[in-house]
Amino acid sequence: MRGKTKLGLLWIVACMAALASLPCSSLPLRASKPTVQALMVSDIHFEPFWDPDKTAQLAAAAASDWKTVLAAPDSADREQKFAALEQTCHTRGADTSYPLFASSLEAMRENAADIQFVTVSGDLIAHSFSCKYQALFPKSSPADYRAFVEKTIGFVVTSLREAFPHVPVYTALGNNDSDCGDYQLDADSQFLSDVGEFLTADLPQPELTGLPELERKKAAKDFADGGYYSAALPIRHARILVLDDLFMARKYATCANKPDPAAAAAQIAWLKKELDHARKDKEKIWVMAHIPPGVDPYSTITKARNICAGKPPQMFLSSDAMADTMAGYGDVIPLAIFAHTHMDEMRLLEPDKKNDKHGPVAVKMAPSISPVNGNNPSFTVAKVDAETGVLMDYRVIAASNQTGVGTTWTEEYDYAKAYQQPSFAAGSVENLFAEFKADPGAQTQASQNYLKDYFVGDATQELKAFWPQYVCALDNRTESAYRACSCAGK
């Protein structure tokens, strides 16, 4: 009854404020904007070698049968054998075991039951994957290895599809997701062709095209060429452009360990063409890839780079080409999704100040399921404006431990409540960053919330010491802009 009374009072107030010529019965109550929910997951880094004795069964089985193998009781000496494998491959920490992955899927179902789509922003397979595989299968061929990687990716994505049937799962590849090694990949390869056929198999098609199979085939072909594709979003007149920006990474090389700038150039050209079409057709575009553009503040700070003395900051990518392209389409791109750092972070891609009429692009960096950096796993449940594609709010759901055994998953924070912003639109994020810049000592509640929540496990003191330098990386995406911000007054 209290809710009905409140609505009645609002209706009376609306009537009193209306023109006298309009009858009250003709004045509708103001309805909230329609929204859709989405699940954002990243850096799963699934570890199929968790029980080394099971790997022969996994290699022989179809990906659809992996759950049966993985769910069977562990080998008696699993822990010792896996520790030896990790030591052999000099792995820095544990990735996502089957118990942890199963626990995260259950938590996703419980906390994101009403979602309309899922985004996976890369790194589906574990670190040191090729080393572990070769240690366990020393006589295997490159084709055998490719098949095992493809099965691992297939298992992860199929598990998400089974957790959310009839919901599209949009997946980008990360720097680990390759058939020949970390940061190595060949464009126009059998691996990309195989994976592309699988990842695009159930993508939703634009309404009224009449050519759904043609749309899917185009996405699969683009993925085979360079790991990128376009697909319709369950948002009015909106699409998602998925990139594989491994080809743009500083460490990138082909499977023959050679540079190949052509693959990155082709992808940037495709991105610009798609954004031009979207602007012409008045579409809204989400862009998703794994490695974020701009400055890597963590590496810059921990490596003690004296950028004020002329040293360059550490950059995530080999050039600013992708960021330059996207930053010119703030009117088209309401959101970009990246990951890679395993942290829950934000960025803005500011346009060239000579042509800033379109505004910046808001960037959400998704945290990881993998606890390899000592963080507890987490995922994001987002609320999106169904008309504009703007990210209105999101909740981060975090695990109580890193094992998946006896794990509880609870809300770590809610964006709107933590930062008192009406949305994650570029203007709101810009306002939030202005608050951070005005608070170099990280004394405000907003700054303290960011410090506490960017790393699940609380690394507040670690980041607080370098808060001003970190904040400069949030919206200064080029070397020169970051240096100007960080060295102001020095």
HELIX and SHEET records of a PDB file:
HELIX    1   1 ARG A    2  ALA A   17  1                                  16    
HELIX    2   2 CYS A   24  SER A   26  5                                   3    
HELIX    3   3 PRO A   52  LYS A   54  5                                   3    
HELIX    4   4 THR A   55  ALA A   60  1                                   6    
HELIX    5   5 ALA A   63  ASP A   65  5                                   3    
HELIX    6   6 TRP A   66  ALA A   71  1                                   6    
HELIX    7   7 ARG A   78  THR A   88  1                                  11    
HELIX    8   8 TYR A   98  ASN A  111  1                                  14    
HELIX    9   9 PHE A  129  LEU A  136  1                                   8    
HELIX   10  10 PRO A  142  ALA A  163  1                                  22    
HELIX   11  11 GLN A  190  LEU A  199  1                                  10    
HELIX   12  12 PRO A  212  GLY A  226  1                                  15    
HELIX   13  13 ASP A  245  MET A  248  5                                   4    
HELIX   14  14 PRO A  261  ASP A  281  1                                  21    
HELIX   15  15 PRO A  297  THR A  302  1                                   6    
HELIX   16  16 ILE A  307  ALA A  309  5                                   3    
HELIX   17  17 ALA A  321  ALA A  327  1                                   7    
HELIX   18  18 LYS A  353  ASN A  355  5                                   3    
HELIX   19  19 TYR A  415  TYR A  419  1                                   5    
HELIX   20  20 ALA A  426  LYS A  437  1                                  12    
HELIX   21  21 GLN A  445  ASP A  453  1                                   9    
HELIX   22  22 THR A  460  LYS A  464  1                                   5    
HELIX   23  23 TRP A  467  ASP A  475  1                                   9    
HELIX   24  24 GLU A  479  SER A  486  1                                   8    
SHEET    1   A 6 VAL A 169  ALA A 172  0                                        
SHEET    2   A 6 PHE A 117  SER A 121  1                                        
SHEET    3   A 6 THR A  35  VAL A  41  1                                        
SHEET    4   A 6 SER A 378  ASP A 385 -1                                        
SHEET    5   A 6 LEU A 391  ALA A 399 -1                                        
SHEET    6   A 6 TRP A 409  ASP A 414 -1                                        
SHEET    1   B 6 TYR A 229  ALA A 232  0                                        
SHEET    2   B 6 ALA A 238  VAL A 242 -1                                        
SHEET    3   B 6 LYS A 284  MET A 288  1                                        
SHEET    4   B 6 LEU A 335  PHE A 338  1                                        
SHEET    5   B 6 VAL A 361  MET A 365  1                                        
SHEET    6   B 6 GLU A 345  LEU A 349 -1                                        
END                                                                             
